[in-house]
C-alpha cells in the first residue's frame, strides 16, 4: 500500500519503486476535495526540513495554489498566499522555514538571461514549491517530490505524489509509519 496522510482518502496500489534509490510513487488518492487537500498540504509541512524542491503539475484550476497555501499554513506563514503568475516568485516567511512559491506558467515569454537565478530559490532554509515547472526543470535541479493533480469533478481531484529521491521516499514512508 502506498503510504500517505492518515486523514486523506484511501491510498492507491503499492508501487515497487517507492523506496528505490530514485524514489517513486509514495501516495495516490482519488476524490480529493479542498478539505483533504489542506490535510495533505499540512502533511507536507510536517515532513519538509528545508532544501526541498516540490514540483506541482496539473491543469489550470486543479488545486496547485491551494496546495501551496495549505503547506504554507502548515509552516505557519501568516501572509496571504497568492499565485505568482505575473511576478514569477513570491517568498513567504514561516516560523520554521521560508516558502519560495514559483509559478513558471509564463516563463516561455522571458529571456534566458532573466531566468538564470531560478536555482537560487532552492536553498537549505526554504521549501521551494513550483507550479508549471516544465520550463525550469533543468535550472531547478532534482525535485524531492512531484505532485500531480487532475480534475475528477468540479469539486474533487486525483492526486499523486512521486518522490524524486530515495531519501524523500524514505522520509515520506517514515512519517506515514509514525502516523499509523
N, C-alpha and C positions, 0 to 999 in steps of 0.2 A: 504494500500500500504506500502511496506517495504521502509523505508527512506534510502537515500543514497546521494552521491555526485551529485550535480546538473548537472555536465557535463559528468557523467558516463552514460552507457546505461540505458535504461528504467528498473526500478527495477521490481522484480518479485512479486508474490502474497503475500498478507498480511499473517502473522503468528500470531495467537492469543497469543503466548508465548513471543512476543518481549519485552514486558515491565514487565514481571513477575519477581518475586524475583530471579529466577535462570537465567534470561536473555532469550535468544532465538535468532532466526534469525533476523537480522536488515537490511540486504542488500543482494540482489541476482541479478546477471546480466549474460547475455549471450552475446557472440560476443565481448568480451573484448580484445582489441588489446593493444600493448605496450603503445600507447599514453593515452588510457583510464586507463591502469594500473598505469601510472605515476600520473594521477589525483586522483585516489583512494589512492595511497600512500601519496600524499600531503594532502588529506582529513584526513587520519590517523594522520599525523604530526600536524594538527590543533587541533585535539581533545585530543591527549595524554597530560598528565600533569606530568607524572613521576610515576614510580612504576608499570606501566602496563606490563603485560606478554601477548604477542601476538604469538599464535602458527600458523605456516604456514604448511599446509598439501597439498600434491599433488604429482603426479609422477615426475620423472626427466624431466626437461625442461618445467615445467608448468608455471614458472614465479615467483617462491618463492624469489629467489635472486633479480630479477628485482623489485619486490615489496619492498624489504628491501632497495634497492638503492633509490627508489622514496621516501620512508619515511625518509631516511637519508638526502636526498637533501632538503626535506621539513623542516627538523630540522637544516638545514644549516651546515651539515657535509661537509667539503671540501676535505677530503681524499677519494681516490678511494675505493669503497665498493666492496670487493671480497668475494666469497663464502669461508667460513671457513671449508670446508670439511676435510682438513688434519690437521688443527690446533684446531678444535672444536669450538673455540670462537675468534671473533675479536671485539675489542672495539673501537668505534669512538666517538670523542668529537664533539658535535654540539654546537651552540650558546646557546640554551635553555636547552637541555638535552643530556645526553650521550646515544649512541645507542650500546647496547650489542647484537651482532649478533652471535647466536649459530647455529651450524649445527650438529645434532646428528646422521647423517646417518651412521657413522662408529662406533657409541658408543658401539654396542654389542661386539666389539673387545677389549674394555677397561675394566679393572677390576673394581669391585665395589668401592674399596677404592680410585680409581682415579676420580670418578665422584661425590664424596660426596660434592664438592664445587659448584655444578651446581646452587643450590638455592641462592648462594651469588651473582649471576649475576642479580637477581631480586632485585632492590634497588629503593628507592624513587626518586633518582636523575637521573634515566635512564628509557628508554623503552627497554624491552628485547624481541627480535624477534627470534623465534626458528624454524628452518627448521627441518623436520623429528623429531618431538617431542616425538614420541611414547616411546622411551627408557628412557626418563627423566621425564615423566609426574608426577610420584609420588614425585620426588625430587623438581620439579619446583613449585608446588603448583597450586592453582586455576588460570586458564587463564582468562584474561579480555576479550579477543577476540580470536576466532579461524577463520582462513581464509582458505577456501578450494578452491583450484584451480584445474581445469580439462581441458585437451586438448579438443578443439572442432575441430579446423583445425590447420594447421601448423602456422597460424598467429593469431588465436583467442582462447580465453579461456572462460570457465564458471567459475564464481567466486561467492562464498557465504561467508558472514561474519556472524558469530554467536557470540553474546555477552554472555560471561560466567557468568555475574552477572547482577542483576537488575540495579546497578549503571552504569555499562558500557553501557547497553541498553539505559538508560535514557540520558547519555552523547551523544551517537550517535544520538538519536532521537532529542534532544535539538538542536544539531548542524544542523541537517537536517531541522528542523523547522526554524531556524535562516537564513538558506540559501534560503528558499522558498520566 
